[in-house]
Amino acid sequence: MKTVGMYLVELLAAYGVDTVFGIPGVHTIDLYRGLEKSGMRHITARHEQGLGFMADGYARATGRPGVCFVITGPGVTNIATAMAQASADSIPMLVISSVNALGQMGSGNGHLHELPDQRQLAGSVAAFSHTVTRAEELPQVMARAFAVFSGARPRPVHIELPLDVINAPAGALPSPPPAPRRVQVGPAAAHAVDALREAAQRARAPLILAGGGALAAADEVRWLAQALDAPVVMTINGRGILAPTHPLGISWSASGAAVRTLMRDSDLVIALGTELGPTDYDLYADGSFVAPRTLARIDIDAQQLFRNAPPDLPLLGDVAETIAALRRAWGEPGARAEGAGSPGAARAAVCREAASREADAQTQRDLALLDSVREALPQACIVGDSTRMVYSGNIGYAAPRPRSWFNASVGFGSLGYGLPAAIGASLGDPARPVVCLAGDGGLQYTLGELGTARQHGARVIVLLLNNRGYGEIKNAMLQRGVEPIGVDLHTPDFVALASAYGWQAQRVAEGESLADALRHASRQDAPTLIEICVA
């Protein structure tokens, strides 16, 4: 007999899912009944927070949703942090959990893993949370989930199956409907496209702000930038949309004075898939972010379109499709100067040079290290935790392509993200080396995932900055006149620990060249940890 649990696995396979991150438990055993013959691989993490971060990294590296199986109660509470991180950064994640049987859930009678309201808890960090009470609901709710991933602002979705429903018969249920496709901008939106075109043609100093919502539209953004001769400021999640060598590209923080000046001097700012939020545009919380004089926004989320800075020209839609519509309406642009000698390229160059001068000596050294990583491993994806090298990279690292720089140091800001997210990225795109930037404090949040990487063959290189504690928080305490407490940590021998897990491992002093070590590590079958010791 085919059960609902087996049917769920069939649905996942039909939607093209190839990987499930999970930790089997007594409440999810029957979800695994059909998994072996499905063709999907199962990645066993060491903690649900870690597996959620793996699903997040997988999704960011591939653009496909990361799928998780977790148990009732503690499985859901453990993964909630990873769901919140994914929700803050608009990352598609499908969390499938069990829940106590109908009539038992939320009863307060003390059933195993019981929560007062598991659905409400998960729903606070998801696009929606749904309890499947009848087998017939499953195809519909799964279709809703993939509609969020492919047709709206992607965020986590939580589906919970009561224990008795998991084992209910499902033989007569239908095949899944096709996943929805985003419809191209049609005639109804023609007036908005025309208004943007007219504003762009009038502008003498246009500027583009490109966020994570524009990652899949790199070609379209490049066309728009060149058509307008407009510099492109890439947010943290938008890095790599233009290559480091592109004369219009700016990979410096929009919270810095140089980019602020560029924004102030621009007569039209077009914001593409960016929430214009504080962690990108007011990182230092000085309140000095000022909305542009004329602002056009393109965003797939109707509510986000009006947050932080209301636009003069709001366009609701997918960034790639909306720019494509603009291109069709515009035809070939007028004769604007192009290339490194154009006015837009000159404005971008002035901004880059000024931003570079703003960076302090330590940030400059960290950026030089990150540039050396890019040069040694030009195909690498760099995944970061909350650590000094990541903070510096967020200020000014120029990623070589989309989906090659992401971290959890802003937005929701989860510690412990780097290692498991890097594992997920590597498993999602095994052809690319993945470099994880971590600190000794953050790495210890999810240290057990060293075993997951070795077991499942993730090609991860961890650059571990060891300052024996929460160094950035310690410095912040000192700067604010607070005696440092709780920030100095007893740290293990990370090289010995990584070796015990079957990793390659070595130790270098800060300032030593990493090029040879990185190239050697990228050729190894085992993951590698390179500990950078801070004096």
C-alpha positions, 0 to 999 in steps of 0.5 A: 500500500502506498502511504501519504509519506511515500506519496510525498517522496514521489511529489518531491521527485516530480518537482525535481528535488534531488537532495533531502537534508534530514536527521531521521527520528522516530516520528519521521521513519515513515517519511523515509519509506519511499526515499531509497528508491526515489533517486534522491540522496539524503544528507544526514546532518548532525543537528537540525540547525545545521541541516537548515543552513545546509539547505540554505547554502544549497539553495543559494548556490543552485537557485533551487529550494533546499528540502529538509525532513525534521521531527516533531517538536525539537526538530522544528525548534532547532531548524527555526533559526535557519528558517528565519535566516532564509526568510530574511534573505528570501531563500527558498526552503521546504521544511517537512516535519511530522507532528503529533497525531490528530486529536493529540497535537497541542493537547497539553497531555505530554505526548512525545515531542509535543508543542503547544502550537508547532504550526504557529511557531514555524509559521512565524519564520515561513511564507506559510505553514500548513498542517495536512489533515487529509491525504487529499490536501498534499498535492495542493499544499505542495503546489502552493509551496513550489508556487512560492519558490518559483512565482513569488518572493521565495521564502521557507515553507513548512508542511507538517504531517500528523503521525496518523496521516503519514501512514494513511493510504494514498494510492488514488491521489493524482500526479502533481500539477506543473510548477507555475512559471512567472508570466512575462510583463504584459500590456497591463503593465505597459504604462509603468514600463513606459514611465520608467523608460521615459525617466531613464531617457531623461536622466543624465546621471542614473544609478542602479542598485542591484540586490539579491532579487536580481541574481538571476537577472545578471544578463538583463542588469548588464544590458540595462547598465550599459544602455543607461551608462549607469553605475551598478552598486551591488548589495551584499547578496547581489555581489557578482552580478557584474564582474570585477572588471566591468567598468560600471560595477561597484562592489562597495557597501552602500553604507559608505560615504562614497556610495552615499555621495554617488546616490545623492548625485544621481538624478535617477536611482533604479533599485532592482530586487533590493529591500533598501534595508539598513544592513545594506544602506545604513549598516552603521546605524547613523540614520544618514541614509536619504532616499534618492531624489527620483526612485524607481523600484522593481520587486516581486514582493508587493509589500517590499516594494514600498518598504524603507523608501517609497518609490516614485515609479514602482514596478511589481514583477520579476527583475529579469522579466521586467527589464526584458519588457523594458528592452522590448519597449525601448528597442536599441538604446540611443547613442550613449558612450560605452566602455571604460571611458564613458561618463558612467564608468568615470563616475563608477571609478571615482566611487570605487577609488573613494570607497577604497580610501575609506577602508581602514588598514585592517579592512584593506588587508582582509580584502587583499586576502579575499582577492588572493582567494579569488585569484587562486580559486577563480571558480570558488564560491565563498560562504561566510559566517559572522567573522572579521573577514566576512565583515570586510568582504561585505564592505568591498569584496568584488565577487567574480559571478553571481552566487559566489559570495554570501553569508549570514553576518547581516539581516537575521545574522545567525552565528554558526551558518558558515560551515553547514551552508558551505557544505550545502553549497558544495553538495549543490554544485560539486564542480566548484570549490567552496571556501568557508570563512569562519571564526573560532567562536562561530565554528563551534556553534556547528562544529559537528558538521565537520563529520557531515562534510567528510561523510558526504564528500563536500569539497569545502575549504575552511579558512578559520580565523582563530582569535580565541574568542568573539573578537569582534564583540570584544572590540565593540565592548572596549569601544563602548567602555564595557569591560569585556565579559564572556568573549574570551573562549577556551578553544580546541586544537582545531587542526587535531580536531579536523584531522580526527574527522578525516579532514586535511588540516594545517595551521598558518600565521596571519599574513602568510600567503594562502595561495599554494595551500588553497590550490593544494586543498582544491585538488584533495578528495577530503575537505580541508581546514586552514587555521589562521592564527591571530597573534 
